[in-house]
Amino acid sequence: MTFAPAARSGERILVVVRGHLGDVMQAFPALRDLRHARPEARITVLVNEYVKSALEQCPYVDDVIPGFAYRRLGRLAALARSARTFVSLAGRFDTVIALRWSPSRTPLLALLSGARVRVGYDRTGKAGRLLTHNLGAEPIDTVSNRVLNEGPLRALGIATNPSYPLLDWTSESLRRDVGRLLQKAGVLSTDRFALVQMSSHWGCGEWRSDKWAAVAEHLTTRHGLKVVATGASDWFELAKLASVRAKCRTEVVSLVGQTTLPQLFELVRRADIVVAGDSGVAQVALAQRTPSVVLFGIEEIEANGPLPGEAGGLMRTIQRWSPAGGEQVQNPHCAFGRSHCHGSFCTEDSSRRSINAEDVIELVDQALRERVSA
């Protein structure tokens, strides 16, 4: 692959990366390609505050500004946060690159940053006039998010490759910390283990606890793997862990709420297999070249699924829904998109409800057989 030379020494570039862990993960190919093309530039990423640690020690990034949040804030707190973001950006950049799903106000932020080059998708049909490189409306769900993120770079003449870079920049001390964390939980260095992400930010993205328990038992009894659960310390994730453990006849080791994001990267690298819903950890598995089985809901797989060369070998997907079948009937109480939602009205979506434990077990067996024979 060849890369365009830096536009000029010391160029100050701001990259807007909005979203959860999966969205940050899907920005890594673009950040790598940008660094290769602009090796002397200072690259700053504007990101959601709770996933900023995913960029720790990343060689493609010099600075991180936590400018977004999913926590619901009062009016004054929200205004104060916006003011801090404006101050941190005003007049400080030469180029602004807005990746997919950037906030609708991004073209205005880019203008206020002083950048003479402003590239991105037009999410409003109006603010796009403030962009010097307007990529038009952003395709929704029918194109890989990684491919969409490469679009702004191609508009600048930068060669791109949407495949993931290996997340190999974690320090030796962090690797030792992960080893100690596993050992404290009862997973020795000689133990093989499966990593499972059993909960979701969204109530509709959950899968029944008895099904998770059946998969966990199979991983242990059939494949001799310890089952390690990961996730955040939110109440619903801890409740899900407790529910699965109560139904499982074999041990489920908990690292839920106990890891940083860089530690999660290392855990995924060490795992024999990852089993998860369509989540950030599924994207980490793709990057770390760890086989995975991923449960998808009522949305196109193309956006978050594997690229053609990754399907089967790296990620096996399962879904019981088709765009031709139409959308699920909207729950009038749905709070999807508001940080997280696990209210009394939440129900799993029709795809996950139709996926049986036996369906996932079959894919797990395929993935582990292929890993052994590789």
C-alpha positions in Angstrom: 0.0 0.0 0.0 1.3 3.5 -0.8 0.4 6.6 1.2 0.1 10.2 0.2 2.8 12.4 1.8 2.0 14.8 4.6 0.4 18.0 3.4 2.9 20.0 5.5 5.0 19.5 8.5 3.2 20.1 11.8 -0.3 19.9 10.3 -2.9 19.8 13.1 -5.7 17.3 12.3 -8.9 16.8 14.3 -10.7 13.5 13.7 -14.3 13.3 15.0 -15.2 9.8 16.3 -18.6 9.6 17.9 -20.1 6.6 19.5 -19.6 3.6 21.8 -16.6 1.2 21.9 -17.6 -0.5 18.6 -17.7 2.8 16.8 -14.2 3.7 18.1 -12.9 0.3 17.1 -14.3 0.8 13.6 -12.4 4.1 13.4 -9.0 2.4 13.9 -8.4 1.5 10.2 -9.0 5.1 9.2 -6.7 6.4 12.0 -4.0 4.0 10.9 -4.2 5.1 7.3 -4.2 8.7 8.3 -1.1 8.3 10.4 0.7 6.6 7.6 -0.3 9.3 5.1 0.5 12.2 7.5 3.4 10.9 9.7 4.4 14.4 10.8 0.9 15.7 11.6 -0.4 16.1 15.2 -3.6 14.0 15.2 -6.3 14.7 17.8 -9.4 12.6 18.3 -12.7 14.0 19.6 -14.4 11.1 21.2 -17.0 9.9 23.7 -15.7 10.4 27.3 -16.3 6.9 28.5 -14.3 5.2 25.7 -11.4 7.6 25.5 -9.1 5.0 27.2 -9.5 2.8 24.1 -7.0 5.2 22.5 -4.4 4.9 25.3 -0.9 4.3 23.8 -2.4 4.1 20.3 0.4 5.0 17.9 -2.1 6.7 15.5 -3.2 9.4 17.9 -1.4 12.2 19.7 -4.2 13.8 21.8 -7.7 12.9 22.9 -10.5 15.3 23.6 -13.5 13.7 25.5 -16.2 15.9 23.9 -19.2 13.6 23.8 -21.2 11.8 26.5 -24.1 9.5 26.8 -24.9 10.3 30.4 -28.0 12.5 30.6 -27.0 15.9 31.8 -29.0 18.8 33.1 -29.3 21.9 30.8 -26.6 23.9 32.6 -24.2 20.9 32.7 -24.8 20.2 29.0 -24.1 23.9 28.1 -20.9 23.9 30.2 -19.7 20.7 28.5 -20.4 22.2 25.1 -18.6 25.4 26.0 -15.5 23.4 27.1 -15.5 21.6 23.8 -15.8 24.8 21.8 -12.8 26.3 23.8 -10.7 23.2 23.2 -11.3 23.3 19.5 -11.5 27.0 18.6 -8.8 28.1 16.1 -6.6 25.2 16.8 -6.7 23.0 13.7 -5.8 23.0 10.0 -7.9 20.0 9.0 -11.0 18.4 10.4 -12.0 14.9 9.3 -15.5 13.8 10.5 -16.0 10.1 10.4 -19.4 8.4 10.1 -22.3 9.3 12.5 -20.6 12.6 13.5 -23.0 15.0 15.3 -25.0 17.2 13.0 -23.2 20.3 14.4 -19.8 18.9 13.3 -19.5 21.2 10.2 -20.0 24.2 12.5 -17.4 22.9 14.9 -15.0 22.3 12.0 -15.5 25.9 10.9 -14.9 27.3 14.4 -11.8 25.2 14.7 -10.2 27.4 12.0 -9.6 24.4 9.7 -9.2 25.3 6.1 -9.9 21.7 5.1 -13.2 20.3 6.4 -14.3 16.9 5.2 -17.2 14.6 6.2 -20.7 13.4 5.5 -23.7 15.8 5.4 -26.1 14.5 8.1 -28.5 17.5 7.9 -28.7 18.5 4.2 -27.9 22.0 5.2 -24.7 22.2 7.4 -22.8 20.3 4.8 -22.4 23.7 3.0 -19.7 24.5 5.6 -17.6 21.5 4.5 -14.9 21.9 1.9 -15.3 18.2 1.0 -18.9 17.4 1.3 -19.4 13.6 0.9 -23.2 13.9 0.8 -25.7 11.9 2.7 -24.3 9.0 4.8 -25.5 5.5 3.8 -27.3 3.8 6.6 -26.6 0.2 7.7 -26.0 -1.1 4.2 -22.2 -0.5 4.1 -19.6 -1.5 6.5 -18.9 1.2 9.1 -15.2 0.7 8.5 -15.7 1.4 4.8 -17.7 4.5 5.5 -14.9 5.8 7.8 -12.5 5.5 5.0 -14.6 7.8 2.7 -13.3 11.1 4.2 -9.7 9.9 3.8 -10.2 9.0 0.2 -11.7 12.4 -0.5 -8.3 13.8 0.6 -6.4 11.4 -1.7 -5.3 9.1 1.0 -5.0 5.4 0.2 -7.2 3.3 2.5 -7.7 -0.3 3.8 -10.7 -1.1 6.0 -9.2 -4.2 7.6 -8.3 -3.9 11.2 -4.8 -3.3 12.5 -3.7 -5.7 15.3 -4.1 -4.0 18.6 -0.5 -4.7 19.6 0.5 -1.5 21.3 -0.4 -2.5 24.8 2.5 -2.4 27.2 4.3 -5.3 28.8 3.2 -4.1 32.2 -0.5 -4.1 31.1 0.0 -7.7 29.9 1.3 -8.7 33.3 -1.6 -7.0 35.0 -4.0 -9.0 32.8 -2.2 -12.2 33.7 -2.6 -11.4 37.4 -6.2 -10.4 37.0 -7.0 -13.8 35.4 -5.0 -15.7 38.0 -6.8 -13.9 40.8 -10.1 -15.0 39.2 -8.9 -18.6 39.0 -7.7 -18.7 35.3 -4.1 -19.9 35.2 -1.6 -19.1 32.4 -2.0 -22.7 31.2 -5.8 -22.5 31.1 -7.7 -22.0 27.8 -10.7 -19.9 28.1 -13.7 -18.5 26.2 -14.7 -14.8 26.6 -18.4 -14.1 26.7 -20.2 -10.7 26.7 -23.7 -11.6 27.9 -25.4 -8.2 28.3 -26.1 -5.2 26.1 -26.6 -1.5 26.5 -30.0 -2.0 25.0 -32.8 -4.2 26.6 -33.8 -5.3 23.1 -30.3 -6.6 22.5 -30.4 -9.1 25.4 -30.4 -12.9 24.9 -32.1 -15.1 27.5 -30.0 -16.2 30.5 -30.9 -19.9 30.2 -29.5 -19.9 26.6 -26.3 -18.2 27.8 -26.0 -20.9 30.5 -26.4 -23.7 28.0 -23.6 -22.2 25.8 -21.3 -21.7 28.8 -21.9 -25.3 29.9 -21.1 -26.6 26.4 -17.9 -24.6 26.2 -16.7 -26.1 29.5 -17.9 -29.7 29.2 -17.3 -30.2 25.5 -14.2 -28.1 24.9 -12.6 -27.9 28.3 -12.6 -24.1 28.3 -13.1 -21.9 31.3 -15.8 -19.3 30.6 -14.9 -15.7 31.5 -17.6 -13.1 31.4 -16.6 -9.5 30.7 -18.5 -6.2 30.6 -19.1 -2.9 32.4 -20.2 -2.5 36.0 -23.7 -1.2 35.1 -26.4 -2.8 37.3 -28.0 -4.6 34.3 -24.7 -6.3 33.4 -24.2 -7.5 37.0 -27.8 -8.6 37.1 -27.3 -10.6 33.9 -24.2 -12.3 35.2 -26.0 -13.3 38.4 -29.0 -14.6 36.4 -26.8 -16.8 34.1 -24.7 -18.1 37.0 -27.9 -19.2 38.8 -28.9 -21.3 35.7 -25.5 -22.7 34.9 -24.2 -26.0 36.2 -20.6 -25.0 35.4 -18.5 -22.1 36.6 -18.7 -18.7 35.0 -15.7 -16.6 35.9 -16.5 -12.9 36.3 -14.3 -10.0 35.2 -17.5 -7.9 34.7 -16.6 -4.3 35.7 -13.0 -5.2 36.5 -11.1 -4.3 33.3 -10.0 -1.2 31.5 -10.5 -1.1 27.8 -6.8 -1.8 27.0 -7.0 -4.7 29.4 -10.1 -6.0 27.4 -8.0 -5.8 24.2 -5.4 -8.1 25.8 -8.1 -10.5 27.2 -9.6 -10.9 23.8 -6.2 -11.6 22.3 -5.6 -14.4 24.8 -9.1 -16.0 24.4 -9.7 -19.1 22.3 -13.1 -17.8 21.2 -15.4 -14.8 21.9 -19.2 -15.3 22.1 -21.1 -12.0 22.2 -24.0 -10.0 20.9 -23.4 -7.3 18.2 -21.2 -5.2 20.5 -17.8 -3.5 20.9 -16.1 -6.7 22.0 -17.1 -8.4 18.8 -15.1 -5.7 16.9 -12.2 -6.2 19.3 -12.2 -9.9 18.4 -12.0 -9.1 14.7 -9.0 -6.8 15.3 -7.2 -9.3 17.6 -7.8 -12.1 15.1 -9.7 -14.1 17.7 -12.5 -16.4 16.4 -16.0 -15.2 17.4 -19.6 -16.1 17.3 -21.8 -13.0 17.2 -25.6 -12.7 17.6 -27.2 -10.0 15.5 -30.6 -8.4 16.0 -33.0 -6.6 13.6 -30.6 -4.6 11.6 -28.4 -5.3 8.6 -25.3 -7.2 9.4 -23.2 -5.3 6.8 -22.6 -2.3 9.1 -21.0 -4.1 12.0 -20.4 -7.5 10.6 -17.2 -9.0 9.0 -15.8 -7.9 5.7 -16.0 -10.6 3.0 -12.5 -11.9 3.8 -13.3 -12.1 7.5 -16.6 -14.0 7.4 -16.5 -17.6 8.6 -12.8 -17.7 9.5 -12.8 -14.9 12.0 -16.5 -14.1 12.8 -19.4 -16.4 12.5 -22.7 -14.5 12.6 -26.2 -15.6 13.4 -29.4 -13.7 12.7 -33.1 -14.6 12.5 -34.2 -11.5 10.6 -34.3 -10.1 7.1 -34.8 -6.6 5.9 -37.4 -8.0 3.5 -39.4 -9.1 6.6 -39.8 -5.5 7.8 -39.1 -3.8 11.0 -40.2 -5.1 14.4 -43.3 -3.4 15.8 -42.1 -0.3 17.6 -42.5 -0.5 21.4 -44.1 2.9 22.4 -42.0 2.9 25.6 -38.7 2.3 23.8 -35.8 4.4 25.0 -33.3 3.1 22.5 -30.3 5.4 22.1 -30.5 7.1 25.5 -27.2 5.9 27.0 -28.7 2.5 27.9 -32.3 1.2 28.4 -33.4 -1.6 30.6 -36.8 -0.7 31.7 -39.8 -2.8 32.7 -41.1 -2.5 29.1 -37.9 -3.8 27.4 -38.2 -7.1 25.4 -35.6 -8.9 23.3 -35.9 -8.3 19.6 -37.4 -10.9 17.3 -34.1 -12.1 15.9 -32.5 -12.8 19.2 -35.7 -14.3 20.6 -35.6 -16.8 17.7 -32.0 -17.8 18.1 -31.6 -21.0 20.1 -28.7 -22.1 22.2 -28.2 -25.1 19.8 -27.7 -22.6 16.9 -24.9 -20.8 18.8 -23.3 -24.1 20.0 -23.1 -25.4 16.4 -21.2 -22.2 15.3 -19.0 -22.4 18.4 -18.0 -26.0 17.5 -17.2 -25.0 13.9 -15.0 -22.1 15.0 -13.1 -24.2 17.6 -12.6 -27.1 15.2 -11.2 -24.7 12.6 -8.9 -23.1 15.2 -7.5 -26.5 16.2 -6.9 -27.5 12.6 -5.3 -24.2 11.6 
